[in-house]
Amino acid sequence: MARLNVNPTRMVLTSLKKRLKVAVKGHKMLKDKRDELMKQFLELARENKRLREQVEAQIGSIYSNFVIASAVMSSEVLNEALMYPKQGVSIEVGRKNVMSVDVPVFDFTTTTDDTSNIYPYGFANTSAELDNAIENLSGVFPEMLRLAAVEKEVQLLAAEIEKTRRRVNALEYVMIPQFQETIKYIQMKLDENERGNQTRLMKVKDLMVKAAIEEKQENTKAALEEYSSQF
């Protein structure tokens, strides 16, 4: 792992240690976030599978009723019966936050207060299969909205999991090893400089001691010569 290109000083070492501490803490938080996202993602995936199977089964039943209704009724009567819908809906899109991810929440309101008032035709010229199809279609609509919201939430969580995974890997395999390698390098350089300074100090001390000894010897010699000259 390549180290960072920095000056090996104590100030840089202190700064890198702080950055390493923050990176390790952030790495743990992101791993916890990724694990929680994965847990919620798996739960939503199971819910999505259940809802999709349920909605597809209901829509299949609705199509079957429509096919039977179109077989026992003329196309003109069927088209006339469904030409002007009696009940309408308006969809409201909200938001909720799931682990810092904004996911949509769908809700709907009907245009009339009586939600059971869904048949835009009289019952004299229509078949029971058409009635069942309209009723089942009205009943499956909330489940379809729920399925759409869950599928979108699954997509958003999957994207957030991938983004979080990349960040965790970047910290775990790039940034943290770089910080550790650089800190190790700076500590080695500082220790080397410290040993070099100690070696130079010891040499200077030896030179100073040697100079002091030589000076003392010269002073002693000069004193002896002066003393000898007096006799």
C-alpha positions, 0 to 999 in steps of 0.5 A: 500500500502506497503511503501518503506524500507528506513531510515526516514531522511531528505535526503531520504525525499528530494530524494523521493520527487524528485522521486515522481515528476519525477514519476508523470511527467512520468505518465502523459507523458505515459498516453498521449502516450497511448491515442495517440497510441489508437487514431492511433490504432483505425484509423489503425484498420478501415483502416485495415478492409477497405483494407482487405474487398477490397483485399478479394473482388478483390481476390475473383473476380480473383479466379472466373476469374481463375476458368472460364479460367480453365473451358474454357481452357485445363489444358495444355494450361493454365499451359503453358501460366503461366509457365514463368512469364513475369513481376517480382517484388522486394520488399523493406522494409523500416521503419518509426517511429510512437510514438517510434514504428518502423513499416515496410513500403513496396514498390516494383519495377518491373523488367521492366520499362513497368508496363503494360507488364504483360501477359506472353503469346499470346492472340490467345489460351487464354481466356478473363477471364485469361487476366482479372485475370492477370490484376486484380492480378497485380492491387491488389498486391500494395493493398496486400502490403499495407494491410500487412504493416497496419496489422503489424503496428496494431500488433506493436501498440497493443503490444506498447499500452499494454506495455505502459498500464502496465507502466502507471498502475505500476506508478499509482497503485504501485510506486506513492502510495509507494512514497506518503506513504513513504513520509508521513511516513518519515514526521510523523517520522521527526515530531515525532522526532522534537516534542521529541527534543522540549520536551527534550529541554523544560525539559533541560530548566526547569532543568537549570532554576530550577538549576539556581533558587536553586543556586540563593537561596543558594547564597542568603541564604549564603549571609544572613548567612554571614551578620547575623554572623557579628552582 
